[in-house]
Amino acid sequence: MSIEDNFHHAAKQANIALGLAIVEAAAEGIDSTPMEGFDPIALDDFLKLPSKGLRSSMLLALGYRDQENDWNLKLEKVRKPFDEFVTFL
């Protein structure tokens, strides 16, 4: 594979780890959100990633929500019952 193909493959594989990190953060009571749409060249330069042979592909914000000012927190949530959401084959 070319270097660029290898990067895209590795970025897709990193999504697996990202998903596991999100699940573990939730299990620990920590809020998280994955982020794209950032300037990867600027971030890579800031973190000096090229000197380590690395490039960024995504970000994961971790922290705790501001419960007093989170307008979305107070909205009614819509959840499907487990038996409608999960199907066993």
N, C-alpha and C positions, 0 to 999 in steps of 0.2 A: 504494500500500500504506500501511497505517497504520504508525505508528512501531513498534508492537509486532511487526507482521508483518515489517517491515524488519529488526528486531533478530533475529528467529528465522531469517530467510533468511540474514543475515550470519553468524550462529552456525553454521549448517549449512555454509556456505562455509569458515568457519574450520577446520572439521574436516579439510578437504582439506590445508590448510597444516600442521595438527597432525600428520597422518599422514606428510607429507614430512619434518617435523622429527624425528619418531621414527625414520624410516629413516636420515636423515643422522646422527643421534646414534649409531645402531648402527654405521654405516659408520666413524665416528670412534672407536669403542670406548667410547662413553659410554652408561651405562644411563639409561633414561627410562621414565616411566609417565604416561599421561594420567589426570587426576583430575576427577571430578565430585563432587557431594554436599557441596560447601563452601557457606558462607554468602556469596552473591554481593553482597548489600547491604553486609555488613561489609567485604568485600574492596574493593569499589568505594569505600567511604568511606575506608578506610585508604590506598588508592592515589590518592585524590582524582580518580577517573575521571569522576564527573558534571561536574566543572568543565571537563573537556575534551570533554564530549559523548560519553563512552564508557561501556560496561558490560562486565563480565566474563561469559564463558560457559563457560570451562573453564580448567584449569590443566595445566601440563606440568612434572613434576619431572625434573630432570636431575642426574646425579651418578655416583658410582662405588659399587658394592656393597661391603659389608663381607665380603670373601671368607672370613674366619675364622669369622664368626658367622652366615653365611647358610645355614641348614639346608636350604633349598630347592635351593641350588646343587649339593649333593652327591647329590641324588636322580637316579635314572636317567631320562633324557629319552626320550620316545617320538617318533620322527620317522618319517614315511612316506617311502618311496623317492620320488625325484623323478618317476619315470614313473607313480606312483600318485597323486601330488599334482597334477601338471600335465597337462592334456589339450590337445592342439593340434587345432584344427578346420580 
